[in-house]
Amino acid sequence: MQALVEARIQAEESVQEKLIFFDKAPLLVELLVLHDLWKECVFPIVAHLVQSKNAQSFPTYMVMYSMVTIASLLESLTFRSTFCENLDERATDLVDVCHANIVKMITGRSDKHFQQQKSRISKRSDTPDDAHHQLLQQRLDIEMILSAKSLGILCHLIQHAPSITLSAVCRICDHHDVPVFLADLIERNPWKIMDGDQMHKFIDGEWKPIAPDDRICLTQTEGQMWMALHQCILGSEFRGKYYLDEHRKNRLLKIRPLLTEVLLDQIPGLVDVQRCLDMLVFMETPMPKKGLIIEQAPVVREALFSAYKDRWDHLAQCHVNVTCNDHRLLKMVAARMSEIYSTESMDSILPEPAKCAWCGYAASRKCSSCKAEWYCRRECQVKHWSKHKEACKLLTQPLYTNSAQ
């Protein structure tokens, strides 16, 4: 949270500096790969055990959610070239796990997630889903958020190609063919869905309806796809390493009609991409050249898989026995999570003290109902109540009332 706040307000990024100083960037990548492997190999067994033993699902969800936390941190940190340089050989592992997370959305999971959210909102039954069904829904939620985070990380790695290893750059160009992959993403756009005449886009972790007048506006995810493609086609680090054969040229030319005047108004730099694609029509395919003779391959996932490939059942059983059935431990973990994600914890990492919503002086107390507005004294809160009243009601009312159900 602190790293995200520092990045957004462009303050001195102390979290990034400490991670680089203590050489923890590779460790973050290893944790992301570890959680991804756990999700693929251990989670299906855990979900079955939770259902058969009628165990609590909260600890399992927190393990998956920690993967989102790590990905969010990496997305924020990779915005700076110094952190990308500190990744060293783990950059290849990061490219692989990000590519895999995005690929899952192209296979139709985004449509399934949209229907799941739509069903969840319109559901009228008061009977809660069983723990197994809840975990499967939560996994889909996590994977959808991870796909957007992974795209942001991959975009940052491409932007900072001079700072990452040559093996990681070749991994992007040759092994995953990211330029063509991005062209496919732009054409399919799994973060945009039409439900009849209504367009929905995946923004801030949920599907949101888009007004007709706003459909032409790019979301952050859509902008990242175009900017990453711009760098892959025109960036100096890729120009000498990405060789266009006939297949690649034809795939890239398919997105040429999407470079409309409306798009170019939003990202003027794409004019250069447009010119480059126009030149491809008349350009002869160059002869392929040899890449690296020796290339650094990603090793973290393979090493972890080899170490635990015969122990998935044992790991799942231990997880359920230790974390899902110990009610005392569950209460302790829930209390700790509540403390970490409380508004007080978030306020403590802000660089400036809170200010009174009425007079603007330093404040020390919050509205007792919504916990959103700050005040320096009760008199200011009373004077501001007429303006704050409606917002306070909206913040404190439940999302779904019985009458709505």
N, C-alpha and C positions, 0 to 999 in steps of 0.2 A: 504493500500500500504506500509506504513512504517513497519507494522508487518511482511509482506512478505519479504521485503528487509532485515530486521534484521535477520530473520530466515535463509535466503539463504546465507548471508555472515557470519553467526554465530557470530553476534555482540551481545552486551548486549540488551536484548529484553525489552525495556522500555514500549512498548505498553502492553505486557502481564503482566508486573509487576503492571502497573497502573490498569488494568482491575481486577486483583486479589485483589489488595489493596482496591479498592472501591467496591469489591464484585459484579462485573458486568457480570461474566460468566453466571449465570442463566438468566440474562436479554437477552443475545445474543441468547440463546436457545429459549426463549419465543418469540423473534422477528422472528426467523426462522420459528417457528410453526405458528405464526400469518400470515406471508407472504404466507406460504404454504396453510393455510386455505383460505386466500383471493384468491389465485390462483385457488383453486378448486371450491369455492362457489360464489365469486363475479365476477371473470374475465369473465365467459361465458355471464353473463348479460351485463357487460361493453362492451364486444366485439360486442354484438348485438346493443347496444345503439350507439356506435361509428359509426356503419354502417348506422343505420337509421337516425341519426342526422348529418352525414357527419362531425364528429368531428375529432380532431387531435388524433393520436394514440401514439405520443411520451410520454406523461405523463404515460400512462398505461404501456408502455414498461419499463419505468424507475422504476416503482413499482416492476415489475417482476425482473428486473436486480438487484435491491437492494437485492433480495433474494440470487442471486449468490455472491454478495459482502459479505453478512453475512456468507454464507457457506464457501467462500474462507478464510475469517478471522478465522472461527472456525477450518478449516482444518489446517491452520498454527499454531494456538494456541494449539490445542489438541496434537500436536507433543510432547509437554512437559507434564510430569506427574503432575506437580504442578497445571497446569490449569485444567486438568481432575479431580483432587481432589477438586478443587474449584467449580466444577459443582454441586456437592452434589446430591440432589434428582432429579435435572433436567437432570441428565445423562440418566434416563429412557426415558424421553421425546425425548432427542436427538437420542437415539437408535431407537425409533419408527419412527421418521420423516426421518431419514437416510435410514432405511429399506424400508419405503414406496417409497421413491424416486428411489431406485434401482430396486424395483419390477416392476415399470412402464416400464423400459427398456426391461425386460424379456417378456413383453406382446406384443412385436412386434414394439414398437415405435422407436427403434433404426433403424430398416429397413426402416421405413417411413421417418425418419430424413435423412438417407443416400440418399434416392431417392429424397427428397426435395432439398438437397444440390446439387445433381447431376443435377437436373432440373434447379436450380437457375444458375448454372455455364454455362449450355448449352443454356439457354434461349436467344432467338434472338430478341424478341419483345421489342420495346422501350416504350410500354405502361406500366406504373407502375401498380402493383396490388392495389386493393382497400384496405382501412384501415383495414377492417375486416379480409381479407385474410392475410395481413401482420402481424396482431396480432397473428393469429393462427400459422403462421410460426415461429414467434418470441417465442411463448410459447413453441413450440417443441424444438427450439434451447436452450432455458433456461433449459428445463427439461433434455435434453441430457447432458448439462454441469453439472447440479445439480447431476445427477446420479454418475458422476465420482468424484465430490467433496464429495458426501455423502459416497462413498466407502472409500475415504481417511480418513474421520472422523471416520467411523466405524472401520477401520483398526487400527487407533490410540487408540481408546477406548479399543479395544481388547488387544493391546500391553500393555496398562497401566491398565489392569484389577485390579491389587492390589490397584490402586488409586481411582477407582470409587466405588459406593455403591454396596453392595451385591445384592440389588434388580435389579440393572442394569445388573450385571453379570448373574443373573438368567433369566432376560428378554432375554439376548443374547442366553443363553443355551436352555431354555425351550420354552418360548413363541414364539420366532422367529426361533428357531433351526438353528442358524447362521452357524454352521459347515456344515450341510447338504445344507443350502442355498448357502454357498460359493462353495461347490462342484458342485451344479447346475450351478452357475455362471461361474465357470472354464470350465465346459463342454460346455455350450452354448455360453459364451463370447459375450455378446451383443455389445461390443466395437470393434468387428472384423467382417467384412463382405466380402464375396467373390462376386465380380461382374464379372462373367465369369471366366477368368483365372487371373484376377487382384485382389489382396488382398488389402483391405483398413482397416485402424485402426483409431480409434478416439483418436487423440492426440492434446493437447492444444486447445480444443474447436472446432475442425473441423476434417472431414474425410480426411486422407492423404493416397495416394497410397504407398504401400510398395514394394520395389524392391525384386525380388526373393531371393537374397542372405541375405536379412535382415528379412525375415519372421520368422526365428527362434529366433530372438532377442525379449526379453520381453519389453513391454512398462511399464511405471510406474504403470498404472492401473492393468495390468496383474501381475506384481510383488507384488502389494499390496494384491491381492486376495490370492496368494500362501502364503505370509508371515502371513496373518491373519488366514488362515487355519492351518498353522504350530503352531501358538500360541493356537488356539482353541483345537487342538489335544494333544499338548505336554505341554502347559503352566500349571504351578502348580495351578493357580486360577481356571482352568476349569477341571482339571483332576478329582477332587472329586465331581464336580457338574454336569458334563455331562455324563449321563449314556447311554451306547450303547445298544439299543434294536436291534432286527433283521432288522427292516426297516432302521435304521440309518447306521448300519454296511454295508448293501448291497449298500446303496447310496454312502457311502464313498469309497467303493471298486471299484466303477465304474470309478473313476479318477486314479486308480493305473496305467493303461497303459500310462497315460499322463506324468508320471514321467520318462522321457527319460534321457539319458546321457547328451544331449544338455541342457536340463532344469537344471539338477543337476550341470552342469558346471557353469551356471549363478547364481544359488542360492544353494550353497553347503549344507546349513542347511536343505534342503528338503530331504537329505539322511535319516534323522531321521524319517521323515514322511513316506518315502518309507518302512523303516523297520517296523514301527508301523502298516501300512496297510498290510504288509506281515504277521504279527502276528495275525491280525484280522481274517484271513482265518481259522486259527486253534483255535481261542479263542471262548469259549462258551459265550453266551450272559448273562451278569450278571443280577441278579434280580433288578428291578427298586426300587429306594429308594425315600423316601419322601423328597421334597424340603422344601422351606420356608413355614411355616404355615401362616404367615402374610407377605405380600409382598407389597412394595411401587409401586403403579401403576402410570403411567403417567397421569397427570391431566390437563395440560395446554390446550391441544386441546379440550378436552371435556368441560372445563369451558368456553372457547371462543365460542365454537359452541352453547352451551346452552344460552349464553348471547346475541348472534346475529342471532340465527336461523330463526327468523321471520323478520329480517331486511336486508336481502341480497339485495333485490330490492331497498330499500331506500339508502343503502350504495353505490350501483352501480350508482344510479341516482345522488347522491351528488358528487361522484367522477367525473362523466362526466360534470356536471354543473360547478363545481368549477375549475377543472384542465384542462379540454379539450376544453373549449369554451372561457376562459379568455386569450386573446392573449397577454395581458400585462404580466400576470403571466407566460405564456409559454416562453416568451422571457427572463424573469428573471431567470426561472429555467434552460433554455438552457445555459444562460451565466454562471450560477453558476456551472453547470456540466462541461462546457468547462474549467472553471478555476480550478476545482478540478482535472480533468484528463489531464491537460496541462503538457507538458514536464518540464516547470519551477517548477511546484508543485512537480513533481517526483524528480527533481534534488535537491530540497531543503531538502529532507529527506535522501539523501545519506550521509553516515558518513564522506566521504572525499570529498574535493573540486575537481571539474573537472580539467582534465589535458589536455594540448595542444596536439593535435594529431600529431604534427610535432616534437616539442622539449621536451615535457613532463613536462614543467613547468605549474604552476597554470594558468588556463584560465578563461576568463570572458565573452567571446562572442562565438556565434554559427555560423555555416554556415547559411546564410540567406535563402537558398533554402530548404534544408532538415531538418534543425534544429537538426541534429544528431551528428555532429562532433563539438568539441570545439577547439578554438584557443586563444592564448594569444595576438596575434597581426596580422595585415594584412599580413606582410611579411611571416609568417609561413603558413597562409592559401594559399598564392600564391605558395609557394614551395610544399605544399602537394596536390595541385589541380590535378596534373597528376595521383595521386593514388586514389584520392577521386572522380574523375569525374564520372566514371561509376556507382559507388554506389550511388552517388547523383542523377543521372538520374533515377535509379531504384526506389529510395525512393520517388521521386516527381512525377513520371508519374502515371496517373490514372490506377485503376485496370482493367477497361474494356474500350477500345477505340471503336470508332464507326466502325473502320475497322474490329475489332474482332467480333463485333456484327453482 
